[in-house]
Amino acid sequence: MKSILVIDDEKEICESINMILEYEDYDVDYTTDVELGLKKLEYNNYDALLLDIQMPKMTGFEVLNWLKEKNIELSVIIISAYGNLENAIKATKLGAFDFIEKPIDRDKLLISIRNAVGKINLIKENKKLKENIAQDEIIVGESEAIKSVINIIERVAETESRILITGENGTGKELVAKAIHKHSKRASRELVEVNCAAIPNELIESELFGHEKGSFTGAVQKRIGKFEQADGSTLFLDEIGDMSLKAQAKVLRAIEEGVIARVGGTEKIKVDVRIISATNKDLRKEIEEGNFREDLYHRLNVIPIKVPPLRERASDIPILVNHFTEKICKGNKFPLKKFSNDAIKVLQSYKWSGNVRELRNIIERIIIMIPNTEITKEDVYSMLPHPETKKDDLINTADSFQEFKEKAERAFIIKQLESNDWNISKTAEALDIQRSHLYNKMKKYNIEKGK
């Protein structure tokens, strides 16, 4: 039921509005005391406010200013016996949705209330949608590896420098690009994205630069390309390592000259575009093999950002699991589920070839398929596509009991180091041994980060 508050110093007006709106199934609250009305507004969630202008303690204009200061979101309809144009303009400038003269016309009141409630509901839904999108786009983690990426984002976001983001599939390269744009001077304009791997080579130029009508078979009308759409904003070229050499040459020219031409056209079009690129390929290797232009690489790679794979930030897995669990449970209207400590350890020891994206998909699968409130390690094992950690692996590769013990100890130490982001102090504490003892073990078993 939609909730309406009426503030008017005339009790008869309040009672009349109350009778009209309650008959139409609105939940109505009213007061003749403006100060009491402000308290109601501060502690209740109304959809609309019917507000008089001339009141003893405070004018309706002052209430509108108060609402703005308190950042209270609702539609305000001014009701006044002083229905002159000056008051209406002033009220509108202060944020009022509508202005109704007294005596109040029933039909006009109902139309205005319906529209006001519809508008505020649309605003609230839009705000909620943006919050959900923003929640999807946050970079989650507290490991040193991910903190380093966040620090670079904060440093370069407000600059105009071109950025090349590298990393394996599923590490979150797109999230990094969106975070840079969100905190840039161009954030008021929409980020324009192009997935170069998803567009056939014969269409990539048209996608990027647009085309004129009749420029090729099927070009039945003029098309505006992504460069023009991104004028004044940021263009995100995802999977740029898959772009054709011909398109690469045109992108290079657009970067150098700040000018493009549509396919089949001769007009030179100026564009002001910041370019962020991303790839999961080794572009230096692609250059050696003749698949990528070296001059374009140097143009794009002004600021390099390498997004770490999940195996290098295993200490973030518990945080990621909690984040995904809350979001998935909320999205599916499930009671909040919890992963046991043993279940988390299984997820930390798993080799995530698909990185964060794969982890998120597995969490969603587990939450939907496992009915229990608490997720156990057995539940996790049952849902993993190919659990590579088998009980007899060490036995099959060991020639003696002593070798088996040493291999098991080495594997366990590496697992703990990865779980603690290779922090020696934390790992020693987790193993309940002295740091010097841990260093000795690492030396004995030739354990080094990245080896």
Residue pairs with C-beta under 8 A, 6 or more apart in sequence:
1 25
1 26
1 27
2 26
2 27
2 47
2 48
2 117
3 26
3 27
3 29
3 44
3 45
3 46
3 47
4 21
4 26
4 27
4 28
4 29
4 46
4 47
4 48
4 49
4 50
4 113
4 117
5 28
5 29
5 30
5 31
5 37
5 40
5 41
5 44
5 46
5 48
5 49
5 50
6 13
6 14
6 17
6 18
6 28
6 29
6 30
6 31
6 49
6 50
7 30
7 31
7 32
7 34
7 37
7 49
7 50
7 51
7 52
7 55
7 63
8 14
8 17
8 30
8 32
8 50
8 51
8 52
8 55
8 79
9 32
9 34
9 52
9 54
9 55
9 56
10 32
10 52
11 32
13 52
13 79
13 102
13 104
14 30
14 31
14 32
15 30
16 104
17 28
17 30
17 50
17 104
17 109
18 28
18 30
20 106
20 109
20 110
21 28
21 109
21 110
21 113
22 28
24 110
26 113
29 40
29 44
29 46
31 37
31 40
33 57
34 55
34 56
34 57
34 58
34 63
35 57
35 58
37 63
38 63
38 66
40 46
41 49
41 67
41 70
41 72
41 74
42 70
42 72
46 74
47 74
47 75
47 116
47 117
47 120
47 121
48 74
48 75
48 76
48 77
48 97
48 113
48 116
48 117
48 120
49 67
49 74
49 75
49 76
49 77
50 77
50 79
50 113
51 60
51 63
51 64
51 76
51 77
51 78
51 79
51 96
52 60
52 78
52 79
52 80
53 59
53 60
53 61
53 78
53 80
53 82
53 87
53 91
54 60
54 80
54 81
54 82
60 78
60 80
60 91
61 90
61 91
61 94
64 76
64 91
64 94
64 95
64 96
65 94
67 74
67 76
67 95
68 94
68 95
73 120
73 123
73 124
74 120
75 97
75 116
75 117
75 119
75 120
76 95
76 96
76 97
76 116
77 96
77 97
77 98
77 99
77 100
77 112
77 113
77 116
78 87
78 88
78 91
78 96
78 98
78 99
78 100
79 100
79 101
79 102
79 104
80 87
80 99
80 100
80 101
80 102
81 101
81 102
83 99
83 101
83 102
87 99
88 99
91 99
92 99
97 112
97 115
97 116
97 119
98 112
98 115
98 116
100 108
100 109
100 112
135 327
136 327
137 175
137 178
137 179
137 182
138 175
139 146
139 149
139 150
139 153
139 172
139 175
139 176
139 179
140 316
140 319
140 320
140 323
141 147
141 313
141 316
141 319
141 320
142 315
142 316
142 319
143 308
143 313
143 315
143 316
143 421
144 421
145 308
145 312
145 313
145 421
146 308
146 313
146 316
149 176
149 305
149 306
149 307
149 308
152 303
152 305
153 176
153 179
153 180
153 183
153 305
154 183
156 163
156 180
156 303
157 179
157 180
157 181
157 182
157 183
157 184
158 183
158 184
158 185
159 303
160 185
160 274
161 302
161 303
162 255
162 274
162 275
162 276
162 277
162 299
162 300
162 301
162 302
162 303
163 177
163 180
163 275
163 276
163 277
163 302
163 303
163 304
163 305
164 277
164 278
164 279
164 283
164 297
164 300
164 301
164 302
164 303
164 304
164 305
165 173
165 176
165 177
165 276
165 277
165 278
165 279
165 305
165 306
165 307
166 173
166 278
166 279
166 280
166 283
166 304
166 305
166 306
166 307
167 173
167 278
167 280
167 306
167 307
167 308
167 309
168 280
168 309
168 355
169 280
169 354
169 355
169 357
170 310
170 352
170 354
170 355
170 356
170 357
170 358
171 307
171 308
171 309
171 310
171 355
171 356
172 307
172 355
172 356
172 357
173 238
173 278
173 280
173 307
174 193
174 236
174 238
174 278
176 278
176 305
176 307
177 191
177 193
177 234
177 236
177 238
177 276
177 278
178 191
178 236
180 234
180 276
181 187
181 191
181 233
181 234
181 236
181 276
184 234
184 274
186 232
186 233
186 234
186 274
189 230
189 232
189 233
189 234
190 233
191 233
191 234
191 236
192 226
192 229
192 230
192 233
192 234
192 235
192 236
193 236
193 238
194 207
194 208
194 226
194 235
194 236
194 237
194 238
195 238
195 239
196 204
196 237
196 238
196 239
196 240
196 241
196 242
196 243
196 247
197 238
197 239
197 242
198 239
199 207
201 244
201 246
201 247
204 243
204 244
204 247
205 246
205 247
205 250
205 263
206 216
206 219
206 223
206 225
206 263
207 225
207 226
208 225
208 226
208 227
208 247
208 250
208 251
209 225
209 227
209 228
209 250
209 254
209 260
209 261
209 262
209 263
210 222
210 223
210 224
210 225
210 227
210 228
210 262
210 263
211 219
211 222
211 223
211 225
211 262
211 263
211 264
211 265
212 219
212 222
212 262
212 263
212 264
212 265
213 219
213 220
213 221
213 222
214 264
215 262
215 263
215 264
215 265
216 263
216 264
219 263
219 264
222 262
223 262
225 260
225 262
226 235
227 235
227 254
227 260
227 271
227 273
228 260
228 269
228 271
230 271
230 273
231 271
231 272
231 273
232 272
233 273
233 274
234 273
234 274
234 275
234 276
235 273
235 274
235 275
235 276
236 276
236 277
236 278
237 243
237 251
237 275
237 276
237 277
237 278
238 277
238 278
239 278
239 279
239 280
240 277
240 278
240 279
240 300
241 279
241 280
241 281
241 283
241 286
241 291
241 292
242 279
242 281
243 251
245 291
245 292
245 293
248 292
248 293
248 296
249 293
249 296
250 260
251 296
252 293
252 295
252 296
252 299
253 259
254 260
254 271
254 273
255 275
255 296
255 299
255 300
256 299
258 270
258 271
258 272
259 268
259 269
259 270
259 271
260 268
260 269
260 271
261 267
261 268
261 269
262 269
275 300
277 300
283 292
283 297
283 301
284 297
286 292
287 293
287 294
287 297
309 352
309 355
310 316
310 317
310 352
310 355
310 356
310 359
311 351
311 352
311 418
313 421
314 348
314 418
314 419
314 421
315 418
315 419
315 420
315 421
315 423
316 421
317 344
317 347
317 348
317 359
318 344
318 348
320 356
320 359
320 360
321 339
321 344
321 347
321 359
321 363
324 359
324 360
324 363
324 364
325 336
325 337
325 338
325 339
325 363
325 367
326 336
328 334
328 363
328 364
328 367
328 368
329 335
329 336
329 337
329 367
332 367
332 368
334 367
335 373
337 367
337 370
337 372
337 373
337 374
337 375
338 373
338 374
338 375
339 347
339 374
339 375
339 380
340 374
340 375
340 376
340 377
342 376
342 377
343 375
343 376
343 377
343 379
343 380
345 377
345 419
346 377
346 380
346 381
346 384
347 359
347 362
347 380
348 415
348 418
348 419
349 389
349 415
350 384
350 387
350 388
350 389
351 388
352 358
352 359
354 361
362 383
362 384
365 383
366 375
366 379
366 380
366 383
367 375
369 383
370 379
370 383
372 379
381 387
394 404
394 407
394 408
394 411
395 404
397 407
398 404
398 407
406 445
409 441
409 445
410 445
410 447
413 427
413 431
413 438
413 441
413 442
413 445
413 447
414 447
416 427
416 430
416 431
417 427
417 447
417 449
419 427
419 430
420 426
420 427
420 430
422 449
424 435
424 438
424 439
425 435
427 438
428 434
428 435
428 437
428 438
431 438
433 441
441 447
442 448
